[in-house]
Amino acid sequence: MRAAPRASAPGRRRPRLGAPTAKENLLVGWTGMRGILTLAAASAVPEAAPGRDAVQATALLVTLGALLLQAPTIGPLARALRFDVRQAAAEPGPRH
């Protein structure tokens, strides 16, 4: 049997978040999945498929490129976009 959902306290509402800005979309897109999906897809290629080794090698290079080139640039990109992480850390988040 399912438990009934808890009602929130009267008068207390979570603040609604607005639509993401272009800056936020850019930063989230830049952080990405780092090639895990690429590696998963490459490992799903059947062993009998021609060019399987080349596909897997390419996937590995793409993933390493994302880790070694893209990851170190996240901080500088956030600073260039003028994100204030101190302000975000000071704001109370949603409570569960």
Sequence and secondary structure as in RCSB ss.txt:
>XXXX:A:sequence
MRAAPRASAPGRRRPRLGAPTAKENLLVGWTGMRGILTLAAASAVPEAAPGRDAVQATALLVTLGALLLQAPTIG
PLARALRFDVRQAAAEPGPRH
>XXXX:A:secstr
         TT          HHHHHHHHHH  TTHHHHHHHHTS TTSTTHHHHHHHHHHHHHHIIIIIGGGHH
HHHHHTT  HHHHHHS     
